[in-house]
Amino acid sequence: MENNNNLDSHNILHWVSLSMIMDYLIAEYGFKELSELIRINCFKTNPSKESSLKFLRKTEWARDQVEWLYVRTVRAKARKK
């Protein structure tokens, strides 16, 4: 039986779309803090979920950073429980 406390990156990202990740991070941090955590212009200048998704879908390095922040945030919340 798999241990539910094992929050590796693969398990956390499984079945989670980029849109869902952005919804979560926007709710958790807002665009102002996101732009400080990840230096991406679309988070700072005229931020919107739609423009961010468009950029992230075309830019692998930025998408990797957003996914990393999501995984880190989910893990930190799980440890607090």
VMD Tcl script that builds the backbone (N, CA, C; Angstrom):
set m [mol new atoms 243]
animate dup $m
set s [atomselect $m all]
$s set {name element resname resid chain x y z} {
  {N N MET 1 A 0.842 -1.189 0.000}
  {CA C MET 1 A 0.000 0.000 0.000}
  {C C MET 1 A 0.881 1.244 0.000}
  {N N GLU 2 A 0.540 2.220 -0.825}
  {CA C GLU 2 A 1.345 3.433 -0.946}
  {C C GLU 2 A 1.126 4.352 0.248}
  {N N ASN 3 A 2.208 4.935 0.720}
  {CA C ASN 3 A 2.153 5.864 1.830}
  {C C ASN 3 A 1.626 7.209 1.340}
  {N N ASN 4 A 0.497 7.680 1.878}
  {CA C ASN 4 A -0.095 8.955 1.465}
  {C C ASN 4 A 0.741 10.145 1.877}
  {N N ASN 5 A 1.658 9.980 2.818}
  {CA C ASN 5 A 2.514 11.077 3.246}
  {C C ASN 5 A 3.686 11.289 2.304}
  {N N ASN 6 A 3.871 10.395 1.359}
  {CA C ASN 6 A 4.975 10.495 0.397}
  {C C ASN 6 A 4.575 11.477 -0.702}
  {N N LEU 7 A 4.965 12.744 -0.528}
  {CA C LEU 7 A 4.575 13.784 -1.465}
  {C C LEU 7 A 5.713 14.108 -2.422}
  {N N ASP 8 A 6.045 13.149 -3.301}
  {CA C ASP 8 A 7.072 13.457 -4.279}
  {C C ASP 8 A 6.461 14.289 -5.403}
  {N N SER 9 A 7.301 14.926 -6.178}
  {CA C SER 9 A 6.852 15.852 -7.220}
  {C C SER 9 A 5.896 15.187 -8.207}
  {N N HIS 10 A 6.200 13.955 -8.580}
  {CA C HIS 10 A 5.359 13.257 -9.554}
  {C C HIS 10 A 3.938 13.082 -9.018}
  {N N ASN 11 A 3.802 12.638 -7.779}
  {CA C ASN 11 A 2.479 12.424 -7.196}
  {C C ASN 11 A 1.705 13.727 -7.063}
  {N N ILE 12 A 2.382 14.793 -6.667}
  {CA C ILE 12 A 1.707 16.073 -6.469}
  {C C ILE 12 A 1.211 16.631 -7.801}
  {N N LEU 13 A 1.986 16.497 -8.856}
  {CA C LEU 13 A 1.616 17.063 -10.155}
  {C C LEU 13 A 0.699 16.159 -10.973}
  {N N HIS 14 A 0.525 14.915 -10.535}
  {CA C HIS 14 A -0.307 13.970 -11.275}
  {C C HIS 14 A -1.750 14.460 -11.309}
  {N N TRP 15 A -2.321 14.574 -12.491}
  {CA C TRP 15 A -3.703 15.007 -12.715}
  {C C TRP 15 A -3.959 16.472 -12.390}
  {N N VAL 16 A -2.929 17.267 -12.217}
  {CA C VAL 16 A -3.102 18.691 -11.930}
  {C C VAL 16 A -2.701 19.478 -13.176}
  {N N SER 17 A -3.639 20.237 -13.715}
  {CA C SER 17 A -3.350 21.015 -14.917}
  {C C SER 17 A -2.613 22.300 -14.557}
  {N N LEU 18 A -1.993 22.896 -15.545}
  {CA C LEU 18 A -1.315 24.168 -15.340}
  {C C LEU 18 A -2.308 25.242 -14.895}
  {N N SER 19 A -3.506 25.202 -15.416}
  {CA C SER 19 A -4.548 26.146 -15.012}
  {C C SER 19 A -4.895 25.979 -13.527}
  {N N MET 20 A -4.994 24.744 -13.075}
  {CA C MET 20 A -5.276 24.479 -11.656}
  {C C MET 20 A -4.123 24.953 -10.781}
  {N N ILE 21 A -2.899 24.736 -11.242}
  {CA C ILE 21 A -1.723 25.193 -10.502}
  {C C ILE 21 A -1.757 26.707 -10.368}
  {N N MET 22 A -2.062 27.407 -11.460}
  {CA C MET 22 A -2.129 28.867 -11.408}
  {C C MET 22 A -3.245 29.339 -10.480}
  {N N ASP 23 A -4.407 28.704 -10.524}
  {CA C ASP 23 A -5.499 29.077 -9.609}
  {C C ASP 23 A -5.030 28.968 -8.161}
  {N N TYR 24 A -4.357 27.870 -7.854}
  {CA C TYR 24 A -3.872 27.632 -6.497}
  {C C TYR 24 A -2.846 28.683 -6.077}
  {N N LEU 25 A -1.867 28.936 -6.942}
  {CA C LEU 25 A -0.809 29.889 -6.592}
  {C C LEU 25 A -1.321 31.323 -6.516}
  {N N ILE 26 A -2.253 31.691 -7.382}
  {CA C ILE 26 A -2.835 33.030 -7.320}
  {C C ILE 26 A -3.607 33.197 -6.020}
  {N N ALA 27 A -4.360 32.188 -5.629}
  {CA C ALA 27 A -5.109 32.246 -4.372}
  {C C ALA 27 A -4.173 32.292 -3.162}
  {N N GLU 28 A -3.088 31.532 -3.247}
  {CA C GLU 28 A -2.145 31.419 -2.133}
  {C C GLU 28 A -1.279 32.673 -1.981}
  {N N TYR 29 A -0.786 33.194 -3.092}
  {CA C TYR 29 A 0.206 34.269 -3.041}
  {C C TYR 29 A -0.257 35.595 -3.652}
  {N N GLY 30 A -1.112 35.535 -4.653}
  {CA C GLY 30 A -1.450 36.729 -5.424}
  {C C GLY 30 A -0.319 37.046 -6.387}
  {N N PHE 31 A -0.616 37.879 -7.386}
  {CA C PHE 31 A 0.388 38.167 -8.407}
  {C C PHE 31 A 1.572 38.957 -7.871}
  {N N LYS 32 A 1.334 39.841 -6.905}
  {CA C LYS 32 A 2.445 40.647 -6.382}
  {C C LYS 32 A 3.520 39.756 -5.770}
  {N N GLU 33 A 3.104 38.861 -4.894}
  {CA C GLU 33 A 4.085 37.967 -4.271}
  {C C GLU 33 A 4.647 36.955 -5.268}
  {N N LEU 34 A 3.813 36.485 -6.201}
  {CA C LEU 34 A 4.314 35.570 -7.227}
  {C C LEU 34 A 5.441 36.219 -8.029}
  {N N SER 35 A 5.275 37.514 -8.348}
  {CA C SER 35 A 6.304 38.198 -9.138}
  {C C SER 35 A 7.600 38.364 -8.361}
  {N N GLU 36 A 7.515 38.339 -7.036}
  {CA C GLU 36 A 8.719 38.404 -6.208}
  {C C GLU 36 A 9.366 37.031 -6.055}
  {N N LEU 37 A 8.542 35.988 -5.996}
  {CA C LEU 37 A 9.055 34.627 -5.840}
  {C C LEU 37 A 9.633 34.077 -7.134}
  {N N ILE 38 A 8.990 34.412 -8.250}
  {CA C ILE 38 A 9.434 33.956 -9.567}
  {C C ILE 38 A 9.487 35.188 -10.463}
  {N N ARG 39 A 10.661 35.516 -10.936}
  {CA C ARG 39 A 10.865 36.736 -11.738}
  {C C ARG 39 A 10.381 36.518 -13.173}
  {N N ILE 40 A 9.073 36.630 -13.353}
  {CA C ILE 40 A 8.458 36.498 -14.666}
  {C C ILE 40 A 7.636 37.760 -14.893}
  {N N ASN 41 A 7.884 38.426 -15.995}
  {CA C ASN 41 A 7.248 39.702 -16.277}
  {C C ASN 41 A 5.720 39.617 -16.310}
  {N N CYS 42 A 5.164 38.509 -16.783}
  {CA C CYS 42 A 3.707 38.401 -16.878}
  {C C CYS 42 A 3.048 38.359 -15.497}
  {N N PHE 43 A 3.808 38.127 -14.440}
  {CA C PHE 43 A 3.269 38.200 -13.079}
  {C C PHE 43 A 3.310 39.627 -12.545}
  {N N LYS 44 A 4.131 40.471 -13.157}
  {CA C LYS 44 A 4.352 41.815 -12.640}
  {C C LYS 44 A 3.632 42.892 -13.448}
  {N N THR 45 A 3.721 42.826 -14.761}
  {CA C THR 45 A 3.152 43.844 -15.630}
  {C C THR 45 A 1.814 43.369 -16.181}
  {N N ASN 46 A 0.750 44.050 -15.827}
  {CA C ASN 46 A -0.599 43.691 -16.280}
  {C C ASN 46 A -0.903 42.212 -16.056}
  {N N PRO 47 A -0.782 41.723 -14.831}
  {CA C PRO 47 A -0.923 40.285 -14.594}
  {C C PRO 47 A -2.361 39.789 -14.784}
  {N N SER 48 A -2.472 38.647 -15.388}
  {CA C SER 48 A -3.749 37.942 -15.474}
  {C C SER 48 A -3.433 36.457 -15.608}
  {N N LYS 49 A -4.379 35.653 -15.221}
  {CA C LYS 49 A -4.192 34.213 -15.330}
  {C C LYS 49 A -4.029 33.819 -16.800}
  {N N GLU 50 A -4.837 34.412 -17.674}
  {CA C GLU 50 A -4.812 34.065 -19.090}
  {C C GLU 50 A -3.459 34.369 -19.728}
  {N N SER 51 A -2.919 35.568 -19.469}
  {CA C SER 51 A -1.622 35.908 -20.069}
  {C C SER 51 A -0.509 35.050 -19.482}
  {N N SER 52 A -0.616 34.738 -18.202}
  {CA C SER 52 A 0.381 33.882 -17.561}
  {C C SER 52 A 0.362 32.487 -18.162}
  {N N LEU 53 A -0.831 31.926 -18.355}
  {CA C LEU 53 A -0.935 30.590 -18.937}
  {C C LEU 53 A -0.379 30.566 -20.354}
  {N N LYS 54 A -0.684 31.585 -21.134}
  {CA C LYS 54 A -0.173 31.653 -22.502}
  {C C LYS 54 A 1.360 31.625 -22.505}
  {N N PHE 55 A 1.962 32.438 -21.634}
  {CA C PHE 55 A 3.418 32.488 -21.539}
  {C C PHE 55 A 3.984 31.166 -21.024}
  {N N LEU 56 A 3.408 30.633 -19.973}
  {CA C LEU 56 A 3.928 29.416 -19.350}
  {C C LEU 56 A 3.837 28.207 -20.282}
  {N N ARG 57 A 2.801 28.161 -21.098}
  {CA C ARG 57 A 2.661 27.035 -22.025}
  {C C ARG 57 A 3.724 27.055 -23.117}
  {N N LYS 58 A 4.274 28.236 -23.402}
  {CA C LYS 58 A 5.301 28.365 -24.438}
  {C C LYS 58 A 6.720 28.362 -23.874}
  {N N THR 59 A 6.867 28.517 -22.558}
  {CA C THR 59 A 8.181 28.748 -21.963}
  {C C THR 59 A 8.449 27.712 -20.873}
  {N N GLU 60 A 9.193 26.682 -21.250}
  {CA C GLU 60 A 9.396 25.543 -20.351}
  {C C GLU 60 A 10.095 25.922 -19.046}
  {N N TRP 61 A 11.148 26.761 -19.102}
  {CA C TRP 61 A 11.878 27.109 -17.885}
  {C C TRP 61 A 10.961 27.828 -16.886}
  {N N ALA 62 A 10.063 28.659 -17.380}
  {CA C ALA 62 A 9.144 29.372 -16.491}
  {C C ALA 62 A 8.106 28.415 -15.915}
  {N N ARG 63 A 7.594 27.526 -16.753}
  {CA C ARG 63 A 6.632 26.526 -16.285}
  {C C ARG 63 A 7.265 25.635 -15.217}
  {N N ASP 64 A 8.521 25.265 -15.410}
  {CA C ASP 64 A 9.225 24.449 -14.410}
  {C C ASP 64 A 9.295 25.171 -13.070}
  {N N GLN 65 A 9.572 26.471 -13.101}
  {CA C GLN 65 A 9.652 27.235 -11.851}
  {C C GLN 65 A 8.293 27.325 -11.160}
  {N N VAL 66 A 7.232 27.508 -11.937}
  {CA C VAL 66 A 5.882 27.577 -11.376}
  {C C VAL 66 A 5.498 26.226 -10.773}
  {N N GLU 67 A 5.791 25.145 -11.469}
  {CA C GLU 67 A 5.499 23.814 -10.936}
  {C C GLU 67 A 6.306 23.542 -9.679}
  {N N TRP 68 A 7.566 23.965 -9.648}
  {CA C TRP 68 A 8.408 23.790 -8.464}
  {C C TRP 68 A 7.813 24.542 -7.271}
  {N N LEU 69 A 7.362 25.784 -7.490}
  {CA C LEU 69 A 6.758 26.561 -6.405}
  {C C LEU 69 A 5.485 25.889 -5.914}
  {N N TYR 70 A 4.692 25.364 -6.821}
  {CA C TYR 70 A 3.462 24.660 -6.446}
  {C C TYR 70 A 3.788 23.446 -5.571}
  {N N VAL 71 A 4.733 22.638 -6.015}
  {CA C VAL 71 A 5.118 21.446 -5.257}
  {C C VAL 71 A 5.638 21.847 -3.879}
  {N N ARG 72 A 6.498 22.841 -3.828}
  {CA C ARG 72 A 7.056 23.306 -2.550}
  {C C ARG 72 A 5.957 23.787 -1.612}
  {N N THR 73 A 4.992 24.511 -2.132}
  {CA C THR 73 A 3.898 25.045 -1.328}
  {C C THR 73 A 3.007 23.927 -0.801}
  {N N VAL 74 A 2.670 22.977 -1.654}
  {CA C VAL 74 A 1.834 21.850 -1.239}
  {C C VAL 74 A 2.539 21.023 -0.174}
  {N N ARG 75 A 3.816 20.780 -0.363}
  {CA C ARG 75 A 4.594 20.030 0.638}
  {C C ARG 75 A 4.628 20.763 1.970}
  {N N ALA 76 A 4.867 22.075 1.946}
  {CA C ALA 76 A 4.934 22.855 3.186}
  {C C ALA 76 A 3.600 22.810 3.920}
  {N N LYS 77 A 2.508 22.897 3.209}
  {CA C LYS 77 A 1.178 22.821 3.846}
  {C C LYS 77 A 0.933 21.443 4.443}
  {N N ALA 78 A 1.384 20.400 3.751}
  {CA C ALA 78 A 1.199 19.030 4.240}
  {C C ALA 78 A 1.989 18.796 5.515}
  {N N ARG 79 A 3.181 19.400 5.596}
  {CA C ARG 79 A 3.995 19.238 6.812}
  {C C ARG 79 A 3.363 19.928 8.018}
  {N N LYS 80 A 2.625 20.990 7.787}
  {CA C LYS 80 A 2.008 21.734 8.888}
  {C C LYS 80 A 0.817 21.002 9.490}
  {N N LYS 81 A 0.261 20.033 8.743}
  {CA C LYS 81 A -0.928 19.305 9.236}
  {C C LYS 81 A -0.577 18.271 10.245}
}
mol reanalyze $m
mol bondsrecalc $m
mol representation Tube
mol addrep $m
